[in-house]
Amino acid sequence: MPRYHQLGNIPHKRHTVFKSPEGKFYYEELFGTVGFDGMSSLLYHTQRPTQVKEVLKSYSVAPVAAIEKNMKSISLKGFDLPAKNDFLESRVPVLFNSDCIIVLAAPKKSLTDYFYKNTDSDEVIFVHKGTGKLRTHLGNIDFEYGDYLVIPRGMIYQITFDTEDNRLFIVESKHPVYTPKRYKNWFGQHLEHSPFCERDLHPPYELETHDENGEFVVKVKKQDTMHEFVYAAHPFSVVGWDGYNFPYKFSIHDFEPITGRVHLPPPIHQTFETAAFVICSFVPRLYDYHPQAIPAPYHHSNIDSDEVLYYVDGDFMSRNNIEKGQITLHPAGIPHGPHPGAMERSIGQKETQELAVMVDTFKPLMVTQQALDIQDGTYFQSWLEH
């Protein structure tokens, strides 16, 4: 996110001597992207962040395709996914390509026994159910229903939940995740027509500093392989940092919808972008106000992209028999649109209370066996007249 932020204590000038009140050196780390050309932050540690005591096991966590070349509209019942205690074990890939992995998770327990770092991907975690705290080495962020947690690659984190009833929709992106360029002016500030602005984007507010030695397990994801390390210093040893590379949250409830006299296309709902896919937010809004407007979306063919919709809440007006936590995949190359009767029902309606997250990818998505285990096998026939 191209926005400057500072937390904790930092020296007056970068790359200069910085000591504790007791005279102990702090250790500087550049936490950067795209070599030395991308967004970065400068971190100051009480301990050197490089102290590896032991390398434990490594194992593949790569998603496996049950269907590599899918041309069928698919519906998944996300809430049928069983809950699991461990945070990482609860994360189940359902759709993926070389650019992203779409994951469902129902963790029952907080992640406190080890630390996690994804060096493959930026993570966007949408909180469908649950409250708690994202704890990172750059500070903490409280979260609740409807929050997107944007976690840049390489961020070390833990996560605590207030209860055992949690549901997460996660997108792991091999490309950096940004807010859309068209919402910003030439130097990065969000424009007046943007559906959200900087005050809606919440960086870490609370810095945990642990000046501790011991044995700390960090699980690091790299090239779809999980590597387990034992570090000699606590990963949360940062006393202060500043820069542009850090986690933040954005609530879907703070997305201000763009509406028009006639139906507008899905890009008006765009919330995040990458070089390979976009993430959109469908939120409660007034319907189109032309006297002859048809509020339901027109039939359309995804010629260049697969469309994934994750249904969160409310009355999704273009679909029949939709449940919370349901996922639909409409693959590129075949048309889709309102279910029978949905277009007719929408005429004359004034508003919708729908809440959903959409992911449109430019490369086809492969389907995992875990997805097929929770699919509604007849969804592709749901546009037939009865």
N, C-alpha and C positions, 0 to 999 in steps of 0.2 A: 504494500500500500504506500504510494508516494506521499508520505506525510511525516514530518519530523516529530519525534517524541523522546522524552528523557525521563528516566526513573532512577532514584537513588543518587549516590554521590559519584561525581566524575571530576577529573582535573581540569584546570583552566584551559590547557592546551593538550591536544592529542599527542600520543607518542612521547610523552614526557614522564619524568619520575612522579609516581603517585604512591603515597604511603598511608598506612593507618595511623590513628592517633598514637599508637604504641610504637610507631616507627617501622612497622612491617611492610614490605613491598606488596603492592597489589599487582596482579598479572593481567596485562592487556591482551584481548583477543578480538580480531576482526571477524565478525560473523557476517559473511558476504555471499553474494550470488553472482553468476555470470563472470567467473574469474574475479577481477577487480573492477568490473565495469557495471555491475548491477547494484541493486539496493543492498545496503549493508548497515550494520550497527557495530559500535565499539563497546565491548564488554570489559569490565574490570573485576577480576576474581581474587578471592582471598587465598585460593590454592591454584596451582597450575592445573589447567583442565586437560592435561595430556597424560595423566598418571595411570596407565593400564597395568593392573597387577596380574591379570589372568585372562585368557581367551577361552571361553567354554565352547559349547556346541554351536554348530551352524546347521540350518535346515531350511528346505524350500517352503515358501508360503505363496508360490506363484499360483494364480487361479488356473483352473483346468477347464477347457471348453468341452461341454457335452454336445453343443451345436456350434460349429465354427462358422457356417454360412447360413444364417437364419433369414428366412423370408416370410415368416408368419407372425402376425400380431399376437403378442403374449401378454397375459395378465398374471401377476404374482400376488399372493395373499401374504403380505409382509408380516402381519401380526401372527401368522402361523409359525413363524420362525421361533424355535425354542430358545428360551433364555438360558444363558450360561453365566457361571460365576466370574471367570477370568475375563478381563476387558479385551485382550487380544484374541483369545479363543472365541469370544462372542461375535467377532467381526467376520461376516460371511460374504464373500464375493458372489454376486449374482449375475452381473453383466460386466464385460470388459473389452478393451481393445489395447493397442499399443500406446495410447495416449492417456487412458484413465481406467480406473477400477471403481465400479459402483457397488457399495457394500451396505448390507443391513446388519444391525447389531442390537442385541438386547442384553446388555451386561447387568448382572445382579449386584456385583461387588465393585467397590472402588479399586482403582489401580494405585496401590500403595506399596506393594512388595518389591517392585522394581520400577525402573524408569524406561521410557520408550522414546525412540527417535526414528523418524522415517526420513531417510536421506534420498529415497527415490522420488518422493512426491510431496507437493503441497497437499494438505488435507482440508476439506471443507466438511465439517460435522454439523448436520442439521439436527437439532434437538426436538424430537416429536413428543417424547414423554420423559419427564425427569427434571430435577433441579440439582445443582451442585456447584463445583468449582473446578475450573481448568487451572492446574498449577504448572508453570513453566519456569525455566531458568531465567526468563526475562520478566517474570511477574505473573500474577494471578488474575483470573477473570471469572466472575460469577456468571452462571448461565441458568436459563429456564426455558420452558416451552416456547418454541418459535425462534430460538436463537440460532444463527449460523456462527460457528466457531471456525475462523480461518487461521490455520496453523501452517506457517511456511516450512518448507523442507529443512531438516536439520535441527528443528526445535526439540529440545529435550523436555518431556512433560510427563506428568501424572494427572489423574482425574479422579475426583471424589464425587460420589452421588449421595444424595440425602435419603433415598429409599432404594429398594430393590426393583422397582417398576420403572424401567428405563427403555426407551426405544430411540435409536439413532439411525439416520440416513446419511451415509458418508460417501463423499466423492474424493478419491485419491487422484491427483492430477500430476502427470509427468511434466507438465508445463506450468510456469508461474501463474498464479491466480490474481487477477486485478479487477477493479471496478471498471465498467466500460469507458473506453476513451471518449465516446461521443457525449458523455455526461460531463466532460471536463473542458476547461479552457486550455490555452497553449502551455501553461506552466503547471497544470495538474489540479487546480481547484475545481470542485464540483460546481457546475453552472446552475442558474436559477431554474431551468426546466428539468433538472435531474430529479428523479423520484426519491432521492435521499441525498444527504450532504454529510460533511465531516462530523457534525455533532451527533449523527446517528451511528458512527463507527467508534467503538469503545476499545481502546488499547488496554494493556495491563495496568492495574491501579495499585497493586500491592506486591512488593518485592520481598521474597523470602531469601534471606542470606544465611547459609549454613557453613560455618568455618569448621568443618569436621573431617577427620581422617577415619578410615575404616575400610569396609568392603561394600561397594554399592553396585548392584547389578543393573546394567543398561542394555536393553535389547534394541539393536540397531537393524533397521530394514534397509538392505542395499541389493539391487538387482534381483528383486523378488525373493531374497534369501534373508532369513533372520539370523543375526549373529549376536551371541551373548558375550558381553564383556563384564569384567569386574574391575571397577575403578577404585583407586585408593583415596580419592577425595570426593566429597558430596557434590553431585552435579549442580546443585543450586548454591553455588559459591559466589554469585555475582553481587557486588556491593553497589553497582551502578552501571548504567549504560545510556547511550543515546544513538539516534540514527533513524533509519527508515525501514528496517527489516525486523518485524515483530508480529506476534499474534494479535488478533482483535476479534471482536464479535459485532454482529449486526442482527437486529431482530427483524424477522419477516413482517412483524406488526408495524414497523416503522417505514415500510415501503409504501410510498404514496402513489396510487395507481394513476396511469395516464389513460384518459378516456376520450371518445370522440362522438360525432354524430352518427357515424356508421362504424361497423366492426373494424378494429385495428389489428394488425398482425402480431404474432407472439413476441417479436423483438421489443415491444413496448414494456414487456414484463422482465426484461433482462436485468440481472442483478450482478453477475460476475462474468468475466470472459477469460479465455485463454487462447492460445494460438490454434487450438484443436477442438474446442467445444465451448458452449455457453451454459450458464445456469440462470434460470428465470424463476420469478416468484409470482404466483397467481394469488391475489388477495381480494378481500371483500371490496366491492366497488359498485358505482352506479353503472347501469347499462347504457348502451348507445341511445341517443336521443333524437335521431331522425324519426319523423312520424311513421315511416315505413321500415324502420331498421329491423334487421334480424339479429338479435344479440348472440345467438349461438354461432360458433365459428363455421365458416364455409368449409366444404370438403377440400382437402389439399393433399397433394402428393409430395412426400419428402424425397425429392430426387437426389439430394446431396447429403442428407443427414438422417440418422436414426433419432427418433424422439422418445424420450423416457419421461413419464409423468409419475410422480410420487404424491399420492393423495393424502392430505393431512387432516382436513376438517371441512365441514360445511356441505353445501349442496352443489356438487360439480355439475353444472347445468348441461354440458354436452354429452354426458355419459349416463347410462342406466346401471343400477345395481352396483354402485361404487361404495367401498368400505374404507374406513381409516386404515392407513398403512398399506394400501394396495398400490402396486406398481404396474403400469402398462408400458409395453414396448411396441412402437409402431416403426417397423424397419423402412429404410429408404427403398424407393422403387415402387411402392404400392400406395394408393390413396387411402386416407382415413378421414373421419369427420364425425359429426354428431350421430349418436345412436338413433334408431327409428323413434320418432315422436319427439326427440329433444329439440329439433329446430322449431317445430310447431309450438311446443310448450313455451319456448323462449319469447315468442312474439308478444309484445305488449308488457312484458315484465320490466320492472324498473331497476332491480339491483340483484346482485348475487352475493352470497356469503362464503363462496368457495375459498379454500386455502390449499395450495399445492406447490410443489417444487418441480421444475422441469429441467432436464438435461438434454441438450441437443448436441450430438457428436457428428463430426464430419467423416469419421471412419466407421464402418459397420461394427456393431457390438456382437460379441460372442456370448453364448449363454452357458452358465455352469450347471452341473447336476444339482447343486444346492438350490438353484432357481427352479429347476424342473420339479423338485420335490414339493414346492409350495405353489405350483402353477394351477390356474383354472384352465383346463385343457380345451375348453370350448370357446374361449374368448374370441378367436378369429372368426367365429360364426355369428357373433353377437349383432352384426349389422343386417342380418337377414330379417325380412318382414315376417311376422307371425300372424 
